[in-house]
Amino acid sequence: MQNFEQSVYKLIVETSTNLPGDVRQAIKRAQEAEDRATRSGLSLSTIASNIEMAETNISPICQDTGMPTFVVHTPVGANQLIMKQQIRNAIAQATKDGKLRTNSVDSLTGANTGDNLGPGTPVIHFEQWEKDTIDVRLILKGGGCENKNIQYSLPAELEGLGKAGRDLDGIRKCIMHAVYQAQGQGCSAGFIGVGIGGDRTTGYELAKQQLFRRTDDTNPIPELQKLEDYVMEHANQLGIGTMGFGGQVTLLGCKVGVMNRLPASFFVSVAYNCWAFRRQGVLLDAETGDIIEWVYPQGSELPMKDEPAVSKAADTAAPSTAERREVRLKMPLSEEEVRSLRVGDIVILDGEMHTGRDALHKYLMDHDSPVDLNGAVIYHCGPVMLKDEQGWQVKAAGPTTSIREEPYQGDIIKKFGIRAVIGKGGMGAKTLAALQEHGAVYLNAIGGAAQYYAECFKQVNGVDFMEFGIPEAMWHLQTEGFAAIVTMDAHGNSLHADVEKDSFNKLAQFKEPVFTS
């Protein structure tokens, strides 16, 4: 199989840079269902633009290329040891070429391996079958949506829904609660895979396996088909919307599988996947390793409609919408400028911006900053970076989930005089209080739109803390036209808190039984 490694490399690149056709179709339906003048509608337009840019640039759709997880079916007698090594080689090469972010981190030391190889990464599952071809499937599931996975042990008492018993109706309640608890932190609108039964480990495995199904397939088990249809109809009534901004579309797909369990255990496991649903597969010739066909429709078969992106909000928003106000600011920012902003404003930023994630926030709690952060903007982002003869180049740079920084953010705003924090999914009460007290705002960028935002960074002015690894380093980026929406302002207002409260109230309507035993 002299071409197996190259075929796997092509699969990795295609998965990372070109969203499959069935996923694109689901996003198109969401665009049709959402008012384009709303925050969610504008976000979907940005998402559509980002999908096309990633395909054109052959660059990652989202900068968090996740945990590469392979499922490989081989004929009896295939040398899985050689195949495993060639998959690892292909992963390392794709990382070197900037198609994957350096995502393999030592859990004890925090050191990044730099090549996506290490204990447990990548994940490779081999299964034999009686066919004479090789089937290789890959899913790239990022950390933001991975953190919104959830597992229930029935019977359980669920907030807003009451008791969930060991029956189909209890399972229904778990799934509805799983969608509610994700809010916008998993880059909604998203997809979910559900595993019923098994033990704690196999339940999650079954849930993730459901994400390999086509978005337009039909469940062969009538009860589960009915459950999937119910969830797709009613989850979108929660009003969470794209990025958690509120809206008509919260869920793009729901797939449910079932396996046997122990008498004492009844687990319902939910694997949440963001809108950037990156999974693809290839059928290979077992003799040569050449690609015979792609398992899922390739994205190029379904171009995304060219819609105005979020920075065009002032031209597209209806006169009656609060989202119409657009403000262009140059960094560093003044307290007066920041306190003039309100939830719903669209802010366009120019000047120098600084990235900062978990490692930097922890460091800054006890140390000085290497640069002056008074009036600065911190971007919760772990970019994909490549170095060439001109220096460092930003290849992908979307926001990461901000709530992880909640223990630090308020203190750091106070300590350094930071005026704006950019991320996705919002932050909590401690940060909201600091924004109000010290005069700062939270700006929500569009999760997963890594190509859209990478174009805003015109030059890398410098970098600190490379010892943290490329994603966790502090990058100083010269920025032009970076657009984000104010979702937490300096007056104590939080769109995220409002949407969560509203969706919780709506969740109560699904408390009564639907499926009879």
C-alpha positions in Angstrom: 0.0 0.0 0.0 2.6 2.5 -1.2 0.0 5.3 -1.3 -1.8 4.8 2.0 0.0 7.5 3.9 -0.6 10.1 1.1 -4.3 9.2 0.9 -4.6 9.7 4.7 -2.8 13.1 4.4 -5.4 14.1 1.7 -8.2 13.0 4.1 -6.8 15.1 6.9 -6.5 18.2 4.7 -9.9 17.8 3.2 -11.5 17.3 6.7 -9.8 20.3 8.2 -10.4 22.8 5.3 -13.5 21.8 3.4 -16.8 21.3 5.2 -18.8 18.2 3.7 -21.8 18.8 1.5 -24.3 17.3 3.9 -23.2 19.7 6.6 -23.3 22.6 4.3 -26.8 21.7 3.4 -27.8 21.9 7.1 -26.2 25.3 7.4 -28.0 26.5 4.3 -31.3 25.5 5.8 -30.4 27.4 8.9 -29.7 30.5 6.9 -33.1 30.2 5.2 -34.8 29.9 8.6 -33.1 32.9 10.3 -33.7 36.6 9.7 -30.5 37.8 8.1 -30.8 41.2 9.9 -30.5 39.7 13.4 -27.3 38.8 15.3 -27.8 35.1 14.6 -28.5 35.8 10.9 -25.4 37.9 10.5 -23.4 35.2 12.3 -24.6 32.6 9.9 -23.6 34.8 7.0 -20.1 35.1 8.5 -20.0 31.3 8.9 -21.0 30.8 5.2 -18.2 33.2 4.1 -15.7 31.5 6.3 -16.6 28.1 4.8 -15.9 29.4 1.3 -12.6 31.1 2.4 -11.3 27.9 4.1 -11.9 25.9 0.9 -10.4 28.5 -1.3 -7.3 29.0 0.9 -7.0 25.3 1.8 -6.7 26.4 5.4 -8.4 25.2 8.6 -12.1 26.1 8.9 -11.5 26.6 12.6 -8.2 27.2 14.3 -9.0 24.5 16.9 -8.5 21.4 14.7 -9.4 19.3 17.7 -8.5 15.7 18.6 -7.9 13.8 15.4 -10.0 10.6 15.7 -9.8 7.9 13.1 -12.1 4.9 12.6 -10.4 2.4 10.2 -12.1 -0.7 8.8 -9.6 -3.1 7.2 -9.7 -6.5 5.5 -8.6 -9.5 7.5 -4.8 -9.7 7.3 -4.1 -6.0 6.9 -1.0 -4.8 8.7 -2.5 -2.4 11.2 0.9 -1.6 12.8 2.2 -0.2 9.6 -1.0 1.7 8.9 -1.0 3.2 12.4 2.5 4.5 11.9 1.6 6.0 8.5 -1.4 7.7 10.0 0.9 9.2 12.6 3.3 10.3 9.8 0.4 12.0 7.9 -0.7 13.8 11.1 2.8 15.2 11.7 3.1 16.3 8.1 -0.3 18.0 8.1 0.6 19.8 11.3 3.9 21.0 9.8 2.0 22.3 6.8 -0.4 24.3 8.9 -3.5 22.2 8.1 -3.7 21.1 11.8 -3.0 23.2 14.9 -0.4 21.9 17.4 -2.9 20.4 19.8 -1.2 17.6 21.7 -0.3 18.8 25.2 1.4 16.9 28.0 -1.2 16.7 30.8 1.4 16.9 33.6 3.9 19.5 32.3 1.7 21.5 29.9 4.4 21.1 27.2 3.1 21.0 23.6 4.7 18.3 21.4 4.5 20.5 18.4 3.5 17.7 16.0 0.1 16.4 17.3 1.8 13.2 18.4 1.9 11.9 21.9 0.3 9.4 24.3 -3.3 9.2 23.2 -3.0 11.4 20.1 -4.1 10.9 17.5 -7.0 8.5 18.4 -7.1 5.5 16.1 -9.7 2.7 16.2 -9.2 -0.3 14.0 -11.9 -2.8 13.1 -11.8 -5.7 10.7 -14.5 -6.5 8.2 -15.0 -9.0 5.4 -14.8 -6.5 2.6 -11.7 -6.2 0.4 -11.4 -2.4 0.7 -10.2 -0.1 3.5 -12.5 2.5 5.0 -10.8 5.4 6.8 -13.0 8.0 8.6 -11.8 11.0 10.5 -13.5 13.5 12.8 -11.9 16.7 14.1 -13.8 17.8 17.1 -12.5 20.9 18.8 -12.1 21.5 22.5 -14.9 24.1 22.8 -17.6 21.7 21.7 -15.9 18.7 23.4 -16.3 20.6 26.7 -20.0 20.7 26.2 -20.4 16.9 26.0 -22.5 15.7 28.9 -23.5 12.3 30.4 -26.6 11.6 32.5 -27.3 8.7 34.8 -31.0 7.9 35.0 -33.1 8.3 37.0 -32.1 12.0 37.4 -33.6 15.3 38.5 -33.0 17.8 35.7 -33.2 21.6 36.2 -36.3 23.0 34.5 -37.5 19.5 33.4 -38.0 17.6 36.6 -37.6 13.8 36.9 -36.1 11.9 34.0 -36.9 8.2 34.3 -35.4 5.1 32.7 -37.6 5.3 29.6 -37.8 7.1 26.2 -39.3 10.1 27.8 -36.4 10.4 30.3 -34.0 10.1 27.4 -35.9 12.9 25.6 -35.5 15.2 28.6 -31.8 14.5 28.8 -31.3 15.5 25.2 -33.3 18.7 25.5 -31.3 19.6 28.6 -28.0 18.8 26.8 -28.9 21.4 24.1 -30.0 23.9 26.7 -26.8 23.6 28.8 -24.5 24.1 25.8 -25.9 27.6 25.1 -23.5 29.4 22.7 -20.3 28.0 24.3 -20.2 25.0 21.9 -20.4 27.3 18.8 -24.1 26.8 18.1 -25.9 26.1 16.0 -24.5 22.6 16.4 -25.0 18.9 16.0 -25.4 16.2 18.7 -24.7 12.5 18.8 -26.5 10.6 21.5 -25.6 7.2 23.0 -28.2 5.3 25.0 -26.9 2.6 27.3 -23.4 1.0 27.6 -21.1 1.9 30.5 -19.6 5.4 31.0 -16.9 4.9 28.5 -18.8 3.0 25.7 -21.7 5.4 26.1 -19.6 8.3 25.0 -18.0 6.2 22.3 -21.4 5.4 20.9 -22.4 9.0 21.1 -19.4 10.1 19.0 -20.0 7.3 16.6 -23.4 8.8 15.8 -21.6 11.9 14.4 -20.2 9.7 11.6 -23.8 9.3 10.3 -24.9 11.5 7.4 -26.9 14.4 8.5 -29.8 13.5 6.1 -30.0 9.7 6.9 -33.0 8.0 8.7 -32.6 6.1 11.9 -33.6 2.4 11.2 -35.1 2.1 14.7 -38.6 3.6 14.6 -38.5 4.8 18.2 -35.2 6.5 17.7 -36.3 8.1 14.4 -39.3 9.5 16.3 -37.0 10.8 19.0 -34.6 12.4 16.6 -37.5 14.1 14.8 -38.9 15.4 18.1 -35.6 16.9 19.2 -35.0 18.6 15.8 -38.4 20.2 15.9 -38.4 21.3 19.6 -34.8 22.1 20.4 -35.0 25.0 18.0 -37.9 26.4 20.1 -35.4 27.2 23.0 -34.4 30.4 21.3 -30.7 30.0 21.9 -29.7 30.6 18.3 -26.3 30.9 16.5 -23.5 31.6 18.9 -26.1 31.9 21.7 -27.2 35.2 20.4 -30.9 34.2 20.4 -32.7 33.1 17.3 -34.7 30.4 15.4 -32.0 27.8 14.9 -30.1 26.2 17.8 -29.6 22.6 16.5 -28.6 21.5 13.1 -28.7 17.7 13.6 -29.5 15.0 16.1 -28.5 11.3 15.7 -29.2 8.7 18.4 -27.8 5.2 18.9 -28.5 2.5 21.5 -26.7 -0.4 23.0 -27.3 -2.8 25.9 -26.5 -1.8 29.5 -26.0 -3.3 33.0 -29.2 -3.6 35.1 -27.9 -1.1 37.6 -26.8 1.5 35.1 -28.7 3.7 32.6 -26.5 6.3 30.9 -27.5 8.8 28.3 -24.3 10.3 26.7 -24.4 13.3 24.5 -21.5 14.4 22.2 -21.9 18.0 21.1 -20.3 19.2 17.9 -20.1 22.8 16.7 -21.4 24.1 13.4 -17.9 23.4 12.0 -18.7 19.7 11.8 -15.5 18.4 10.3 -15.7 14.7 9.5 -14.9 13.0 6.2 -13.9 9.5 5.0 -12.3 7.7 2.2 -12.6 4.2 0.7 -9.2 2.9 -0.3 -7.9 0.2 -2.6 -6.4 -2.4 -0.2 -3.5 -3.2 -2.6 -2.3 0.3 -3.4 -3.9 2.6 -0.8 -5.3 4.8 -3.5 -8.5 6.7 -2.9 -11.5 5.0 -4.6 -14.1 7.4 -3.4 -15.0 9.9 -0.7 -17.5 8.7 1.9 -19.4 12.0 2.3 -20.2 14.6 -0.4 -17.2 16.9 -0.8 -17.9 20.5 0.0 -17.0 21.8 -3.4 -20.2 20.1 -4.7 -22.3 22.6 -2.7 -21.0 26.2 -2.7 -22.2 28.4 0.1 -24.3 31.4 -0.8 -22.3 34.6 -0.7 -24.0 36.7 2.1 -22.9 39.9 3.8 -20.7 39.1 6.9 -21.0 40.6 10.3 -19.0 43.7 9.5 -21.6 44.6 6.9 -24.3 44.8 9.6 -25.0 48.5 9.2 -26.0 47.9 5.6 -28.1 44.8 6.1 -29.9 45.3 9.5 -33.5 46.4 9.4 -34.1 49.9 10.7 -36.0 48.6 13.7 -33.2 46.3 15.0 -30.9 47.2 17.8 -28.0 45.5 16.0 -27.6 48.2 13.5 -25.3 50.5 15.4 -21.7 50.1 14.2 -18.7 51.7 15.9 -15.1 51.8 14.6 -12.4 52.1 17.2 -8.6 52.2 17.2 -6.7 50.3 19.9 -5.7 51.0 22.6 -9.1 52.1 23.8 -10.2 54.8 26.3 -12.6 54.3 29.1 -14.9 56.9 27.6 -15.1 55.0 24.3 -15.8 51.7 26.0 -18.5 53.1 28.4 -20.3 54.5 25.4 -20.9 51.0 24.0 -24.0 48.9 24.7 -25.0 45.3 24.2 -25.9 44.8 20.5 -23.3 47.3 19.1 -21.0 46.0 16.4 -17.4 47.1 17.0 -14.8 47.3 14.3 -11.3 47.3 15.7 -8.0 48.6 14.2 -4.5 48.7 15.8 -2.6 46.2 17.9 -4.4 43.3 19.6 -3.0 40.7 21.9 -3.9 37.0 22.1 -4.2 35.3 25.5 -5.6 31.9 26.6 -5.4 29.7 29.7 -1.6 29.7 30.3 -1.3 33.4 29.8 -4.2 34.3 32.2 -2.7 32.0 34.9 0.7 33.6 34.4 -0.6 37.2 34.5 -2.3 36.7 37.9 1.2 36.6 39.6 3.5 38.4 37.1 3.8 41.6 35.1 2.9 41.7 31.4 5.7 41.8 28.8 3.8 44.7 27.1 1.7 47.6 28.3 -1.9 46.4 28.5 -3.5 49.7 29.6 -6.4 50.3 27.2 -5.5 47.0 25.5 -7.7 44.4 23.9 -7.1 40.7 24.8 -8.3 38.1 22.3 -9.1 34.6 23.6 -7.5 32.9 20.6 -5.1 30.1 20.0 -4.1 30.7 16.3 -2.6 28.4 13.7 0.8 30.0 12.8 3.4 29.3 10.2 6.8 30.8 9.8 8.3 31.6 6.4 11.0 33.8 5.0 8.9 36.9 5.8 8.3 35.8 9.4 5.2 34.5 11.2 1.9 34.3 9.3 -1.5 33.9 10.8 -3.2 30.9 9.0 -6.4 30.6 11.2 -7.5 32.7 14.2 -11.0 32.3 15.5 -12.0 32.8 19.1 -11.9 30.1 21.9 -14.5 29.6 24.6 -14.1 32.4 27.1 -15.7 30.9 30.2 -12.5 29.0 31.0 -10.9 32.4 31.9 -13.7 33.3 34.4 -11.6 32.7 37.5 -8.9 35.2 36.2 -10.5 37.7 33.9 -11.9 40.2 36.4 -8.7 40.4 38.3 -6.6 40.9 35.2 -8.9 43.6 33.9 -8.4 45.5 37.1 -4.6 44.8 37.4 -3.7 45.9 33.8 -6.4 48.3 32.8 -7.7 46.1 29.9 -10.6 47.7 28.1 -12.0 44.9 26.0 -11.9 41.1 26.0 -12.8 39.1 22.8 -13.9 35.5 22.8 -17.0 33.4 22.3 -19.8 32.1 24.5 -19.7 34.9 27.0 -18.5 35.0 30.6 -19.9 35.0 34.1 -21.0 37.3 36.9 -17.5 38.0 38.2 -16.3 39.3 34.9 -19.5 41.2 34.3 -19.0 43.0 37.6 -15.4 43.9 36.7 -16.5 45.2 33.3 -18.9 47.6 35.0 -16.5 48.6 37.8 -13.5 49.3 35.7 -15.0 50.3 32.3 -14.5 47.4 29.9 -16.6 45.3 27.5 -16.8 41.7 26.3 -16.9 41.3 22.5 -18.3 38.1 21.1 -16.6 37.0 17.9 -18.0 34.3 15.6 -16.8 30.9 16.8 -15.2 28.8 14.2 -14.7 31.7 11.7 -11.0 31.2 11.7 -10.4 32.3 8.1 -12.7 35.3 8.3 -10.7 36.7 11.3 -7.2 35.6 10.1 -7.7 38.1 7.2 -7.9 40.9 9.7 -4.4 40.4 11.0 -2.0 42.2 8.7 1.2 41.7 10.6 2.7 39.8 13.5 4.4 42.5 15.6 5.9 40.0 18.1 5.3 37.1 20.3 6.0 36.2 24.0 5.9 33.0 26.0 6.6 30.6 23.1 7.4 28.1 25.8 3.7 27.8 26.4 3.3 26.5 22.8 2.0 28.3 19.7 -1.7 28.2 20.7 -1.0 29.5 24.3 1.6 32.0 23.4 0.9 35.8 23.6 0.8 37.0 20.0 0.9 40.8 19.3 -1.1 41.3 16.1 -1.5 44.4 13.9 -5.2 44.4 13.1 -7.5 46.0 10.6 -11.3 45.6 10.4 -11.8 43.1 13.2 -15.6 42.9 13.8 -17.3 41.5 16.9 -20.6 42.2 18.8 -20.8 43.7 22.3 -22.6 41.1 24.4 -21.5 42.2 27.9 -21.1 46.0 28.4 -19.8 48.3 31.1 -23.4 49.0 32.4 -24.1 45.5 33.9 -25.9 44.1 30.8 -25.2 40.6 29.5 -26.9 39.1 26.4 -25.7 35.7 27.4 -27.4 35.9 30.8 -30.6 37.1 29.1 -30.6 34.3 26.5 -29.9 31.7 29.1 -32.7 32.9 31.3 -35.1 33.0 28.4 -34.2 29.5 27.2 -34.5 28.1 30.7 -38.1 29.5 30.9 -38.8 27.9 27.5 -37.3 24.6 28.6 -40.2 24.1 31.1 -42.7 23.6 28.3 -41.0 20.2 27.6 -41.5 18.9 31.2 -44.7 16.9 30.5 -44.5 13.3 29.1 -44.5 12.9 25.3 -43.6 9.3 24.7 -45.7 6.6 26.5 -44.0 3.5 27.8 
